[in-house]
Amino acid sequence: MGRIICITFLTTLIISCIQEIIPPKSLLSKEQLIEVLYDFHLVDAASKQSIIANNRNNKIKHAQYKGVLEHHKISKDQFDSTINYYISIPEELKMIYEKVEQKFIP
């Protein structure tokens, strides 16, 4: 997942230097994105703590990510286009991640 985000970030950075930032038609709200990112990080944490069985198997991890998207009733394309959009606006993405971080603090 981290590798995908890194590649997406670099691609978006290059494209953003060339193009005007246009929000996608299916842009998730910031609140929706915060919830999805929070759940993704919970899956990652569970995997690292061996709570999810066979966590070395990427198919299982990807199934968990797919489950998160299904739970939130969004498509992978919708998530990808939203994250690409916010990656092109680093200040916004930083604020979003600060809110994700706050959700982990009781």
N, CA, C and O atoms as CSV, one atom per row, in Angstrom:
chain,resi,resn,atom,element,x,y,z
A,1,MET,N,N,0.830,-1.190,0.000
A,1,MET,CA,C,0.000,0.000,0.000
A,1,MET,C,C,0.871,1.249,0.000
A,1,MET,O,O,0.588,2.208,-0.718
A,2,GLY,N,N,1.926,1.239,0.800
A,2,GLY,CA,C,2.824,2.385,0.865
A,2,GLY,C,C,3.511,2.628,-0.469
A,2,GLY,O,O,3.729,3.770,-0.873
A,3,ARG,N,N,3.846,1.542,-1.143
A,3,ARG,CA,C,4.498,1.641,-2.448
A,3,ARG,C,C,3.551,2.266,-3.470
A,3,ARG,O,O,3.959,3.089,-4.289
A,4,ILE,N,N,2.302,1.870,-3.411
A,4,ILE,CA,C,1.300,2.410,-4.336
A,4,ILE,C,C,1.120,3.899,-4.093
A,4,ILE,O,O,1.053,4.685,-5.038
A,5,ILE,N,N,1.042,4.282,-2.833
A,5,ILE,CA,C,0.867,5.701,-2.499
A,5,ILE,C,C,2.080,6.497,-2.961
A,5,ILE,O,O,1.931,7.605,-3.477
A,6,CYS,N,N,3.276,5.951,-2.784
A,6,CYS,CA,C,4.497,6.638,-3.200
A,6,CYS,C,C,4.513,6.843,-4.715
A,6,CYS,O,O,4.809,7.937,-5.196
A,7,ILE,N,N,4.196,5.792,-5.456
A,7,ILE,CA,C,4.172,5.893,-6.918
A,7,ILE,C,C,3.090,6.883,-7.355
A,7,ILE,O,O,3.304,7.706,-8.246
A,8,THR,N,N,1.939,6.788,-6.718
A,8,THR,CA,C,0.848,7.705,-7.028
A,8,THR,C,C,1.263,9.137,-6.743
A,8,THR,O,O,0.976,10.042,-7.526
A,9,PHE,N,N,1.936,9.340,-5.622
A,9,PHE,CA,C,2.390,10.677,-5.241
A,9,PHE,C,C,3.343,11.245,-6.283
A,9,PHE,O,O,3.180,12.384,-6.720
A,10,LEU,N,N,4.334,10.461,-6.681
A,10,LEU,CA,C,5.311,10.946,-7.652
A,10,LEU,C,C,4.672,11.244,-9.003
A,10,LEU,O,O,4.986,12.252,-9.636
A,11,THR,N,N,3.784,10.375,-9.435
A,11,THR,CA,C,3.089,10.596,-10.696
A,11,THR,C,C,2.256,11.870,-10.636
A,11,THR,O,O,2.274,12.684,-11.560
A,12,THR,N,N,1.541,12.025,-9.557
A,12,THR,CA,C,0.693,13.208,-9.393
A,12,THR,C,C,1.526,14.472,-9.309
A,12,THR,O,O,1.148,15.507,-9.859
A,13,LEU,N,N,2.650,14.394,-8.628
A,13,LEU,CA,C,3.532,15.552,-8.510
A,13,LEU,C,C,4.000,16.016,-9.883
A,13,LEU,O,O,3.997,17.210,-10.180
A,14,ILE,N,N,4.396,15.071,-10.708
A,14,ILE,CA,C,4.863,15.411,-12.053
A,14,ILE,C,C,3.730,16.003,-12.878
A,14,ILE,O,O,3.909,17.018,-13.550
A,15,ILE,N,N,2.579,15.376,-12.827
A,15,ILE,CA,C,1.428,15.855,-13.596
A,15,ILE,C,C,0.954,17.213,-13.088
A,15,ILE,O,O,0.549,18.064,-13.880
A,16,SER,N,N,1.001,17.421,-11.770
A,16,SER,CA,C,0.505,18.678,-11.206
A,16,SER,C,C,1.356,19.863,-11.626
A,16,SER,O,O,0.876,20.996,-11.659
A,17,CYS,N,N,2.599,19.612,-11.942
A,17,CYS,CA,C,3.455,20.703,-12.418
A,17,CYS,C,C,3.042,21.148,-13.816
A,17,CYS,O,O,3.328,22.271,-14.229
A,18,ILE,N,N,2.379,20.273,-14.528
A,18,ILE,CA,C,2.002,20.543,-15.907
A,18,ILE,C,C,0.549,21.016,-16.018
A,18,ILE,O,O,0.236,21.879,-16.838
A,19,GLN,N,N,-0.333,20.451,-15.194
A,19,GLN,CA,C,-1.765,20.695,-15.352
A,19,GLN,C,C,-2.344,21.479,-14.178
A,19,GLN,O,O,-1.783,21.530,-13.084
A,20,GLU,N,N,-3.472,22.074,-14.456
A,20,GLU,CA,C,-4.258,22.737,-13.421
A,20,GLU,C,C,-4.943,21.661,-12.578
A,20,GLU,O,O,-5.332,20.611,-13.089
A,21,ILE,N,N,-5.083,21.937,-11.285
A,21,ILE,CA,C,-5.706,20.970,-10.382
A,21,ILE,C,C,-7.219,21.020,-10.558
A,21,ILE,O,O,-7.859,22.033,-10.277
A,22,ILE,N,N,-7.775,19.912,-11.027
A,22,ILE,CA,C,-9.221,19.816,-11.248
A,22,ILE,C,C,-9.735,18.656,-10.411
A,22,ILE,O,O,-9.282,17.525,-10.584
A,23,PRO,N,N,-10.684,18.918,-9.496
A,23,PRO,CA,C,-11.210,17.819,-8.682
A,23,PRO,C,C,-11.965,16.808,-9.541
A,23,PRO,O,O,-12.688,17.183,-10.464
A,24,PRO,N,N,-11.789,15.510,-9.226
A,24,PRO,CA,C,-12.530,14.493,-9.986
A,24,PRO,C,C,-14.018,14.570,-9.693
A,24,PRO,O,O,-14.436,15.086,-8.657
A,25,LYS,N,N,-14.811,14.050,-10.622
A,25,LYS,CA,C,-16.267,14.083,-10.461
A,25,LYS,C,C,-16.720,13.272,-9.251
A,25,LYS,O,O,-17.699,13.623,-8.593
A,26,SER,N,N,-16.010,12.193,-8.962
A,26,SER,CA,C,-16.408,11.312,-7.862
A,26,SER,C,C,-15.567,11.528,-6.605
A,26,SER,O,O,-15.292,10.582,-5.867
A,27,LEU,N,N,-15.165,12.760,-6.368
A,27,LEU,CA,C,-14.321,13.097,-5.217
A,27,LEU,C,C,-15.020,12.751,-3.904
A,27,LEU,O,O,-16.158,13.153,-3.665
A,28,LEU,N,N,-14.310,11.993,-3.052
A,28,LEU,CA,C,-14.835,11.701,-1.720
A,28,LEU,C,C,-14.744,12.961,-0.872
A,28,LEU,O,O,-13.857,13.790,-1.074
A,29,SER,N,N,-15.644,13.101,0.056
A,29,SER,CA,C,-15.533,14.230,0.981
A,29,SER,C,C,-14.321,13.992,1.877
A,29,SER,O,O,-13.850,12.862,2.004
A,30,LYS,N,N,-13.827,15.039,2.484
A,30,LYS,CA,C,-12.691,14.894,3.398
A,30,LYS,C,C,-13.035,13.937,4.534
A,30,LYS,O,O,-12.194,13.146,4.962
A,31,GLU,N,N,-14.259,14.011,5.017
A,31,GLU,CA,C,-14.686,13.147,6.117
A,31,GLU,C,C,-14.660,11.678,5.702
A,31,GLU,O,O,-14.210,10.819,6.461
A,32,GLN,N,N,-15.149,11.394,4.480
A,32,GLN,CA,C,-15.119,10.020,3.972
A,32,GLN,C,C,-13.685,9.531,3.825
A,32,GLN,O,O,-13.360,8.407,4.207
A,33,LEU,N,N,-12.834,10.382,3.270
A,33,LEU,CA,C,-11.438,10.007,3.063
A,33,LEU,C,C,-10.747,9.744,4.398
A,33,LEU,O,O,-9.959,8.805,4.506
A,34,ILE,N,N,-11.023,10.538,5.390
A,34,ILE,CA,C,-10.440,10.343,6.722
A,34,ILE,C,C,-10.842,8.979,7.267
A,34,ILE,O,O,-10.003,8.259,7.807
A,35,GLU,N,N,-12.106,8.619,7.133
A,35,GLU,CA,C,-12.580,7.324,7.639
A,35,GLU,C,C,-11.920,6.153,6.899
A,35,GLU,O,O,-11.528,5.165,7.521
A,36,VAL,N,N,-11.801,6.266,5.582
A,36,VAL,CA,C,-11.193,5.195,4.796
A,36,VAL,C,C,-9.709,5.053,5.148
A,36,VAL,O,O,-9.222,3.942,5.357
A,37,LEU,N,N,-8.998,6.170,5.213
A,37,LEU,CA,C,-7.573,6.120,5.557
A,37,LEU,C,C,-7.369,5.550,6.959
A,37,LEU,O,O,-6.434,4.784,7.191
A,38,TYR,N,N,-8.229,5.919,7.877
A,38,TYR,CA,C,-8.157,5.391,9.241
A,38,TYR,C,C,-8.300,3.870,9.215
A,38,TYR,O,O,-7.527,3.156,9.855
A,39,ASP,N,N,-9.288,3.382,8.476
A,39,ASP,CA,C,-9.501,1.937,8.392
A,39,ASP,C,C,-8.341,1.227,7.694
A,39,ASP,O,O,-7.967,0.122,8.087
A,40,PHE,N,N,-7.777,1.845,6.675
A,40,PHE,CA,C,-6.598,1.263,6.017
A,40,PHE,C,C,-5.444,1.114,7.012
A,40,PHE,O,O,-4.760,0.091,7.037
A,41,HIS,N,N,-5.246,2.130,7.814
A,41,HIS,CA,C,-4.154,2.079,8.794
A,41,HIS,C,C,-4.440,1.048,9.889
A,41,HIS,O,O,-3.512,0.439,10.420
A,42,LEU,N,N,-5.700,0.851,10.224
A,42,LEU,CA,C,-6.041,-0.213,11.175
A,42,LEU,C,C,-5.699,-1.582,10.590
A,42,LEU,O,O,-5.175,-2.446,11.292
A,43,VAL,N,N,-5.995,-1.777,9.307
A,43,VAL,CA,C,-5.652,-3.040,8.638
A,43,VAL,C,C,-4.137,-3.234,8.654
A,43,VAL,O,O,-3.653,-4.325,8.954
A,44,ASP,N,N,-3.391,-2.181,8.332
A,44,ASP,CA,C,-1.933,-2.281,8.349
A,44,ASP,C,C,-1.418,-2.636,9.739
A,44,ASP,O,O,-0.544,-3.491,9.882
A,45,ALA,N,N,-1.959,-1.982,10.758
A,45,ALA,CA,C,-1.524,-2.254,12.133
A,45,ALA,C,C,-1.859,-3.686,12.532
A,45,ALA,O,O,-1.041,-4.366,13.151
A,46,ALA,N,N,-3.045,-4.140,12.184
A,46,ALA,CA,C,-3.443,-5.516,12.515
A,46,ALA,C,C,-2.537,-6.512,11.807
A,46,ALA,O,O,-2.177,-7.545,12.371
A,47,SER,N,N,-2.177,-6.201,10.587
A,47,SER,CA,C,-1.293,-7.080,9.826
A,47,SER,C,C,0.088,-7.149,10.466
A,47,SER,O,O,0.667,-8.228,10.586
A,48,LYS,N,N,0.603,-6.023,10.868
A,48,LYS,CA,C,1.936,-5.979,11.476
A,48,LYS,C,C,1.965,-6.660,12.844
A,48,LYS,O,O,3.011,-7.147,13.275
A,49,GLN,N,N,0.842,-6.692,13.514
A,49,GLN,CA,C,0.771,-7.324,14.830
A,49,GLN,C,C,0.323,-8.773,14.736
A,49,GLN,O,O,0.045,-9.406,15.755
A,50,SER,N,N,0.250,-9.303,13.522
A,50,SER,CA,C,-0.167,-10.684,13.249
A,50,SER,C,C,-1.594,-10.975,13.706
A,50,SER,O,O,-1.935,-12.129,13.968
A,51,ILE,N,N,-2.414,-9.959,13.801
A,51,ILE,CA,C,-3.829,-10.158,14.123
A,51,ILE,C,C,-4.542,-10.739,12.904
A,51,ILE,O,O,-5.450,-11.561,13.034
A,52,ILE,N,N,-4.121,-10.306,11.733
A,52,ILE,CA,C,-4.644,-10.866,10.494
A,52,ILE,C,C,-3.737,-12.038,10.142
A,52,ILE,O,O,-2.531,-11.868,9.966
A,53,ALA,N,N,-4.312,-13.208,10.043
A,53,ALA,CA,C,-3.534,-14.417,9.756
A,53,ALA,C,C,-2.862,-14.318,8.389
A,53,ALA,O,O,-3.379,-13.685,7.469
A,54,ASN,N,N,-1.713,-14.951,8.278
A,54,ASN,CA,C,-0.955,-14.981,7.020
A,54,ASN,C,C,-0.712,-13.578,6.465
A,54,ASN,O,O,-0.879,-13.340,5.269
A,55,ASN,N,N,-0.325,-12.668,7.326
A,55,ASN,CA,C,-0.180,-11.280,6.893
A,55,ASN,C,C,0.951,-11.074,5.887
A,55,ASN,O,O,1.065,-9.999,5.297
A,56,ARG,N,N,1.782,-12.089,5.686
A,56,ARG,CA,C,2.838,-11.962,4.680
A,56,ARG,C,C,2.264,-12.154,3.273
A,56,ARG,O,O,2.895,-11.801,2.276
A,57,ASN,N,N,1.084,-12.709,3.216
A,57,ASN,CA,C,0.441,-12.953,1.933
A,57,ASN,C,C,-0.283,-11.673,1.502
A,57,ASN,O,O,-1.279,-11.282,2.112
A,58,ASN,N,N,0.216,-11.032,0.462
A,58,ASN,CA,C,-0.362,-9.769,0.000
A,58,ASN,C,C,-1.804,-9.926,-0.470
A,58,ASN,O,O,-2.569,-8.963,-0.427
A,59,LYS,N,N,-2.195,-11.130,-0.922
A,59,LYS,CA,C,-3.578,-11.334,-1.359
A,59,LYS,C,C,-4.537,-11.109,-0.197
A,59,LYS,O,O,-5.609,-10.529,-0.374
A,60,ILE,N,N,-4.155,-11.564,0.980
A,60,ILE,CA,C,-5.010,-11.375,2.150
A,60,ILE,C,C,-5.088,-9.896,2.508
A,60,ILE,O,O,-6.163,-9.382,2.816
A,61,LYS,N,N,-3.948,-9.216,2.467
A,61,LYS,CA,C,-3.930,-7.786,2.778
A,61,LYS,C,C,-4.790,-7.015,1.780
A,61,LYS,O,O,-5.563,-6.140,2.170
A,62,HIS,N,N,-4.656,-7.337,0.498
A,62,HIS,CA,C,-5.455,-6.650,-0.514
A,62,HIS,C,C,-6.943,-6.946,-0.336
A,62,HIS,O,O,-7.782,-6.080,-0.585
A,63,ALA,N,N,-7.264,-8.141,0.085
A,63,ALA,CA,C,-8.673,-8.475,0.357
A,63,ALA,C,C,-9.195,-7.615,1.501
A,63,ALA,O,O,-10.347,-7.181,1.488
A,64,GLN,N,N,-8.338,-7.374,2.491
A,64,GLN,CA,C,-8.749,-6.517,3.610
A,64,GLN,C,C,-8.983,-5.081,3.140
A,64,GLN,O,O,-9.957,-4.442,3.538
A,65,TYR,N,N,-8.084,-4.579,2.290
A,65,TYR,CA,C,-8.258,-3.227,1.748
A,65,TYR,C,C,-9.550,-3.147,0.924
A,65,TYR,O,O,-10.303,-2.177,1.016
A,66,LYS,N,N,-9.782,-4.177,0.129
A,66,LYS,CA,C,-11.006,-4.224,-0.680
A,66,LYS,C,C,-12.227,-4.223,0.236
A,66,LYS,O,O,-13.229,-3.573,-0.060
A,67,GLY,N,N,-12.140,-4.951,1.349
A,67,GLY,CA,C,-13.228,-4.974,2.319
A,67,GLY,C,C,-13.502,-3.604,2.916
A,67,GLY,O,O,-14.653,-3.241,3.156
A,68,VAL,N,N,-12.436,-2.843,3.154
A,68,VAL,CA,C,-12.597,-1.479,3.682
A,68,VAL,C,C,-13.352,-0.631,2.666
A,68,VAL,O,O,-14.278,0.098,3.022
A,69,LEU,N,N,-12.955,-0.729,1.404
A,69,LEU,CA,C,-13.641,0.061,0.370
A,69,LEU,C,C,-15.104,-0.350,0.249
A,69,LEU,O,O,-15.983,0.501,0.111
A,70,GLU,N,N,-15.366,-1.659,0.302
A,70,GLU,CA,C,-16.749,-2.131,0.222
A,70,GLU,C,C,-17.555,-1.651,1.432
A,70,GLU,O,O,-18.716,-1.262,1.298
A,71,HIS,N,N,-16.936,-1.682,2.600
A,71,HIS,CA,C,-17.619,-1.226,3.821
A,71,HIS,C,C,-18.058,0.238,3.675
A,71,HIS,O,O,-19.142,0.619,4.119
A,72,HIS,N,N,-17.209,1.038,3.055
A,72,HIS,CA,C,-17.513,2.464,2.878
A,72,HIS,C,C,-18.292,2.739,1.594
A,72,HIS,O,O,-18.620,3.884,1.284
A,73,LYS,N,N,-18.587,1.652,0.841
A,73,LYS,CA,C,-19.362,1.760,-0.399
A,73,LYS,C,C,-18.714,2.702,-1.421
A,73,LYS,O,O,-19.375,3.551,-2.020
A,74,ILE,N,N,-17.399,2.523,-1.598
A,74,ILE,CA,C,-16.692,3.293,-2.612
A,74,ILE,C,C,-15.861,2.329,-3.463
A,74,ILE,O,O,-15.490,1.244,-3.016
A,75,SER,N,N,-15.584,2.743,-4.674
A,75,SER,CA,C,-14.786,1.908,-5.579
A,75,SER,C,C,-13.310,2.254,-5.433
A,75,SER,O,O,-12.942,3.307,-4.912
A,76,LYS,N,N,-12.481,1.334,-5.911
A,76,LYS,CA,C,-11.038,1.570,-5.889
A,76,LYS,C,C,-10.704,2.787,-6.750
A,76,LYS,O,O,-9.860,3.600,-6.375
A,77,ASP,N,N,-11.359,2.912,-7.896
A,77,ASP,CA,C,-11.122,4.055,-8.780
A,77,ASP,C,C,-11.495,5.370,-8.103
A,77,ASP,O,O,-10.796,6.373,-8.245
A,78,GLN,N,N,-12.597,5.354,-7.370
A,78,GLN,CA,C,-13.020,6.558,-6.661
A,78,GLN,C,C,-11.997,6.923,-5.593
A,78,GLN,O,O,-11.651,8.095,-5.440
A,79,PHE,N,N,-11.512,5.927,-4.852
A,79,PHE,CA,C,-10.489,6.198,-3.836
A,79,PHE,C,C,-9.211,6.704,-4.499
A,79,PHE,O,O,-8.627,7.691,-4.052
A,80,ASP,N,N,-8.774,6.027,-5.567
A,80,ASP,CA,C,-7.539,6.418,-6.245
A,80,ASP,C,C,-7.611,7.841,-6.776
A,80,ASP,O,O,-6.669,8.614,-6.604
A,81,SER,N,N,-8.709,8.191,-7.411
A,81,SER,CA,C,-8.824,9.550,-7.967
A,81,SER,C,C,-8.875,10.590,-6.852
A,81,SER,O,O,-8.352,11.695,-7.005
A,82,THR,N,N,-9.503,10.239,-5.733
A,82,THR,CA,C,-9.554,11.176,-4.602
A,82,THR,C,C,-8.176,11.365,-3.999
A,82,THR,O,O,-7.760,12.496,-3.746
A,83,ILE,N,N,-7.452,10.260,-3.761
A,83,ILE,CA,C,-6.130,10.381,-3.147
A,83,ILE,C,C,-5.176,11.103,-4.095
A,83,ILE,O,O,-4.334,11.882,-3.650
A,84,ASN,N,N,-5.301,10.852,-5.395
A,84,ASN,CA,C,-4.467,11.574,-6.364
A,84,ASN,C,C,-4.743,13.070,-6.334
A,84,ASN,O,O,-3.825,13.884,-6.433
A,85,TYR,N,N,-5.997,13.418,-6.199
A,85,TYR,CA,C,-6.361,14.829,-6.134
A,85,TYR,C,C,-5.743,15.482,-4.897
A,85,TYR,O,O,-5.128,16.543,-4.998
A,86,TYR,N,N,-5.904,14.857,-3.742
A,86,TYR,CA,C,-5.377,15.461,-2.518
A,86,TYR,C,C,-3.861,15.424,-2.446
A,86,TYR,O,O,-3.260,16.263,-1.775
A,87,ILE,N,N,-3.230,14.477,-3.118
A,87,ILE,CA,C,-1.767,14.462,-3.168
A,87,ILE,C,C,-1.262,15.688,-3.917
A,87,ILE,O,O,-0.171,16.185,-3.635
A,88,SER,N,N,-2.040,16.171,-4.855
A,88,SER,CA,C,-1.642,17.362,-5.612
A,88,SER,C,C,-1.814,18.645,-4.796
A,88,SER,O,O,-1.400,19.722,-5.225
A,89,ILE,N,N,-2.424,18.523,-3.626
A,89,ILE,CA,C,-2.601,19.674,-2.729
A,89,ILE,C,C,-2.032,19.264,-1.356
A,89,ILE,O,O,-2.792,18.920,-0.451
A,90,PRO,N,N,-0.710,19.300,-1.204
A,90,PRO,CA,C,-0.073,18.775,0.005
A,90,PRO,C,C,-0.594,19.370,1.316
A,90,PRO,O,O,-0.666,18.668,2.325
A,91,GLU,N,N,-0.952,20.638,1.310
A,91,GLU,CA,C,-1.450,21.258,2.545
A,91,GLU,C,C,-2.761,20.607,2.996
A,91,GLU,O,O,-2.974,20.363,4.184
A,92,GLU,N,N,-3.623,20.334,2.033
A,92,GLU,CA,C,-4.906,19.682,2.334
A,92,GLU,C,C,-4.684,18.252,2.830
A,92,GLU,O,O,-5.302,17.819,3.803
A,93,LEU,N,N,-3.795,17.529,2.149
A,93,LEU,CA,C,-3.518,16.151,2.526
A,93,LEU,C,C,-2.917,16.086,3.931
A,93,LEU,O,O,-3.226,15.178,4.703
A,94,LYS,N,N,-2.070,17.037,4.252
A,94,LYS,CA,C,-1.483,17.087,5.598
A,94,LYS,C,C,-2.572,17.278,6.645
A,94,LYS,O,O,-2.554,16.625,7.689
A,95,MET,N,N,-3.514,18.164,6.371
A,95,MET,CA,C,-4.615,18.391,7.321
A,95,MET,C,C,-5.479,17.131,7.449
A,95,MET,O,O,-5.938,16.803,8.543
A,96,ILE,N,N,-5.695,16.446,6.363
A,96,ILE,CA,C,-6.480,15.210,6.391
A,96,ILE,C,C,-5.773,14.177,7.252
A,96,ILE,O,O,-6.400,13.534,8.093
A,97,TYR,N,N,-4.472,14.013,7.048
A,97,TYR,CA,C,-3.726,13.024,7.830
A,97,TYR,C,C,-3.618,13.411,9.301
A,97,TYR,O,O,-3.538,12.534,10.160
A,98,GLU,N,N,-3.615,14.683,9.601
A,98,GLU,CA,C,-3.629,15.103,11.002
A,98,GLU,C,C,-4.933,14.663,11.671
A,98,GLU,O,O,-4.939,14.271,12.838
A,99,LYS,N,N,-6.032,14.733,10.924
A,99,LYS,CA,C,-7.312,14.282,11.463
A,99,LYS,C,C,-7.355,12.768,11.600
A,99,LYS,O,O,-7.951,12.251,12.544
A,100,VAL,N,N,-6.724,12.043,10.662
A,100,VAL,CA,C,-6.625,10.587,10.773
A,100,VAL,C,C,-5.835,10.250,12.027
A,100,VAL,O,O,-6.226,9.378,12.804
A,101,GLU,N,N,-4.732,10.939,12.216
A,101,GLU,CA,C,-3.882,10.732,13.383
A,101,GLU,C,C,-4.652,10.977,14.684
A,101,GLU,O,O,-4.496,10.225,15.646
A,102,GLN,N,N,-5.466,12.005,14.716
A,102,GLN,CA,C,-6.235,12.341,15.913
A,102,GLN,C,C,-7.233,11.227,16.270
A,102,GLN,O,O,-7.567,11.043,17.440
A,103,LYS,N,N,-7.700,10.494,15.267
A,103,LYS,CA,C,-8.653,9.417,15.523
A,103,LYS,C,C,-8.009,8.282,16.313
A,103,LYS,O,O,-8.712,7.516,16.972
A,104,PHE,N,N,-6.695,8.167,16.257
A,104,PHE,CA,C,-5.993,7.114,16.986
A,104,PHE,C,C,-5.728,7.499,18.438
A,104,PHE,O,O,-5.368,6.650,19.253
A,105,ILE,N,N,-5.903,8.754,18.754
A,105,ILE,CA,C,-5.662,9.224,20.127
A,105,ILE,C,C,-6.978,9.185,20.893
A,105,ILE,O,O,-7.947,9.835,20.501
A,106,PRO,N,N,-7.013,8.422,21.983
A,106,PRO,CA,C,-8.286,8.315,22.736
A,106,PRO,C,C,-8.680,9.616,23.406
A,106,PRO,O,O,-9.716,9.679,24.068
